[in-house]
């Protein structure tokens, strides 16, 4: 039984004809001890999908109109408020973007970590446990740092505090939403390495949300690519990165700069992710696709499995001529 299984999930904001469907038929599966990376440009629906796992989206305006979210075999969409409080932070923990905005500026970081412990592991809500957690995430002099306020710490240190808070309750699933966005490249690498270490030491599963394919190969077991509210490709990370099938995945990989190539310009995907109020007919990527066919503008492709364990939302991806033009 997978730790997390999302089936044909649909989430809309608003009601009636003007409702905006931010997540449209998303299906994902994550096994215990594995890392699933969900990638795509801003506006693809990644964060909305992640927040739905613990039903953190405010309702209204968000409405779960179809589908299922199974966490350890339990249906999240039918949980009571009390059951949701138990899984939030306990079974599922989040690391959000911008740690400086997520931490409370008027409380010391040690107090904020201890508050998490009091909610989910009250017997361990001690200074000694706070120090242990800070040491576990690589913060030097944790006995002193636990008395610091967030503004007295660097962005990388703040992110490590957020990770300490997230793992304090020994969650089964850690959801990291763009955890390296506001950090420089060196600190990004350190945070990714830290997540890998914690996953091995604590036996967690990780759902990592990112738009940076450059970090995916180092950490992911499974890779799902999202565009305009839909999964367009899904499979083992190594297989998807080595043999991307969907034109959007190919374009994302081509846009990652490579050392030593000497290219004068970075490759970019033309256009932008469509607004939810103006989604194109047919394939949602076709207005930006470099290998578009005439029927792409009228026929909406289904997510198919042309290769074992590797799904793609494009009927032309395995044609002999191939789609890749680069």
N, C-alpha and C positions, 0 to 999 in steps of 0.2 A: 504494500500500500504506500503510495507516495506521501511525503510529508505535506505537500501542497498540491492541490489539483483544481485548476480553474477551467470550467467548461462553458463555452459559448456565452461568455459574460457580456451583457449590454448595460451600459450606464448612460443615462440621459440627464441633461440639466434643463429644468423647466418641464412644462406639460403642454400637451396639445400640438397643433401643427408647427409651432415655433420651437419645439424642443430640440436641443442640440445633443446629438449622440456622440459623446467623447470616446466611448469604448464600444466597439461594434463586433461582437462575436469572438472575443478573445478566448483562446484556450491555451493553458500552460500547465506544465507538470514539473515538480521539483522533488527529487528523491532526498532522503536523509543523507547528510554529509556531503552534498554536492553544492556547486555554485552555478547559478543561472544568471547570465547577463542579459538584460533587456536594453537594447540600444535603439537609437533613432534620434532624429533632430528634435529640437524644442517644439512642443505643440503636437507631438505624435500621440500622446495619451499615456506615456510611461508612468508618470507620477500619479495620475488618476487611477491607473490599474493597481499600483502599489498601495495607495491609501485605501483602496476598496478591500484589501485582504483582511484588515482589522476593522473595516467599516468606519473609517475616520472621516469620510466625506460627509459634510453637513447635509442633512436631508430634511426639508428642502434646502437648496435647489436640486441636489443630486437625487436620482431615482434609479434603483436597480430594477430594470424592466425585464430582464431575462437572464438565464444562466445559473451557475452554481459555483460556490467557492468552498471547497472541502479542505479543512485544516486538521490533520491527523484523523481523517475520516468524519469529522463533525462539520455540519453545514453552517457556515458563518452567517449566511443570510437569514437564518431562522433563530439565531442566538438572541437571548434576552439581554437587557442592559447589564445585568449582573454578570452573565457569562462573558460578555464583551470586555468588561473591566478586568476579568481574570486573565484573558488572553493578551490584552494590550500591555506590553511591557513584560509580561510573564512568558507566554508562549512565543509571541511575536514582538520584536523590538525594532525601532527605527533609528537610523542615523539620517538626519535631514541635511539639506543644503545650508550653506552659510551658518556655521556653528556659532558665530558671534550673535546672530539673530535668534538662535534657538536657546541659548543659555540665558538665564535670568541675570541681568546686570547688577542687581542689588543684593544677591546672595553669593556667599563664597562657594567655590566649586565643590568642596568637600561636603557641604550641607546639601547641595543639589543631588549628589550621588547618594548620600545617606537617605534622602527622601525616597528615592527609587527603592532602596533596600527595605525601608520601613513598609512600603506598600506590598512588596512581593516576597521578601525574605526577612521578616521582622527580627528573627533571632540573630541575623548577621548584621544588623544595622549598627555597626561599631566603627570607631575611628580606625581600628586595625584593619578591618575589611576594606574601608575606603583607601587606605594606604596600599593594601595589596592590589586592589584594582588599578590604581594609578601606576603602580610599579609594573603591572602586567601589560599595560598599554605603552610602556616605555617613557614615562614622565620621570625625569631625574628629581631627586630630593622630594619625594612625594609627601613627606611629613610637613614640609614647608609649603609646597604647592597646594595642598588641600585647603590652605587658609587664604589662597589668592582669590581675587575677583576675576571674572572673565576678561575685563579690559586690561588686566595686568599680564595676560598671556598672549603669545603669538597665535596666528591662525592655525598653524599646525598643532600647537599645544591644546587649543580649544577643541579641535577635532578629536584629539586623543581623549579629552575629557568626555566628549559626547559618546565616543566608543565605550569608555568605561561605564557610563550610565546605561548604555544599551545592553551591555553584557552582564550587568550587575545581578539581574534576576535569572541568569542562566537560561536564556531563551533557546528554543529549538530552531527558530528562524530569525535571522538578522537581515533586515531590509535596509540597504544603504542607497539612498537617493542622491546621486551625484556627489559622493563624499569628498571628491578631490577638486571640485570646480573652482573654488576660490583660492587654491593653494598653488605655489610654484612647483615646477616640474620635479625638483628633488624631493620636496615634501610629499608630492603625489605618490612617488615611488615608495616612500617610507610607509604611507598609509595603506597602500595596496599590499605591501609585504606584511604589515601588521595584521591585516584582515586574514591573510592566508595562515599566519601563525596561530591566530585565535581560533580559526576554523578547525585546525588540526588539534589544538590543545583542548578545546571545549566541545568538539563534536557537533558544531552547529552546521546548519545549512545557510547559504547566503543568497539573497536576491540582490544583485548589484545593478542599479539603473545608471546608465551613462550615455553620453553621445560621443564618447571618445573610444574609438575602436582600437587605439594604440595600447590600451591597458587590458583589453579583453583576453588576449592570448595568454597572458601571464596568470590569470586567475580562474577563468571560466571552464566549467565542464560542459555546460549547455549554453547555446546562444540563440536568442530570439530577437528578430528585427521587427520593429513596429513602425508603421507609417499611417498617418491620418486615422488613428483609432483601430487599425487592424494589424494582425501579425502577418507579415508578408514572407517571412522565412524563419525556420526553426529547426535546430538540429544540434548534433555534437559540435562544440566550438571549433575544434581543430578542422573538422570536415567543412564547416561553413566558411571559415576563414581561408582555407586552402582552395575550396571549390565553390565559391558563391554562385548561386543559381539565379536569384532575382536581380533585375537591373538596378534596383535601389541599393541592395547590399553591395553589388559590384561598384556602384558609384561611391558609396561610403568608404569602401576599402581604398579605392583609387584616390580619394581625397586626403588620405593620411600621408603626410610627407615622409619620404624615405631618405636617410642619410646616404650621401655619395652619388646620388643620381644626377645632380647638377641641373635640375630643372629650373627654368627661369620663372615659371609661375606655378602656383598650386592649382591642382584640378579642383573645380567646384561644380556642384550640382546646380544647374540653372533653376531660377524661380525659387519658390518657398513652399513650405507645407500649407495646404489649403485651409482656409477658415472653415470651422464646423458648419457655419451657416451657408457655405457655398462649396460643398463637396462636389467634385466633377462626377459626371455619369461614367459608368463603366469602371475600368481600372483607375483607382485614385491617383496612381503615379503617372498615368499616361501623359499629362501635360508637360512633364519634366523629363520624360524618358527619351533617351537617344535612339532607341530602336523600336519606337512605337509602330504598331500595325493599325490598319484602318478600323478593325473591329474592337480595338482596345477602348475606344471612346464610347462604345455602346454595350459591351458585354462585361459584366462584373465577374472576375475570376474567383473560383473557390480555392481554398487552401488544400492542395493535393500533396500526395506523398510519392513522388516519382522515384525516390531513392529510399531504401529502408532507413527509418529513423530521421529522415531529412525532408521536411515539408516546405513547400513553396507556393506562393499565390501568383503563378504566371504559367499559362498553358504552353508557352513557347520556349521555356527555359532549357529543354533537353533536345531541341532540334539540332540536327547535325552541324549546321552552320554556326550554331551558338549565338548567344546574344552579346557577348563581350566584344566591344569594338576597339578598346584600348590595346 
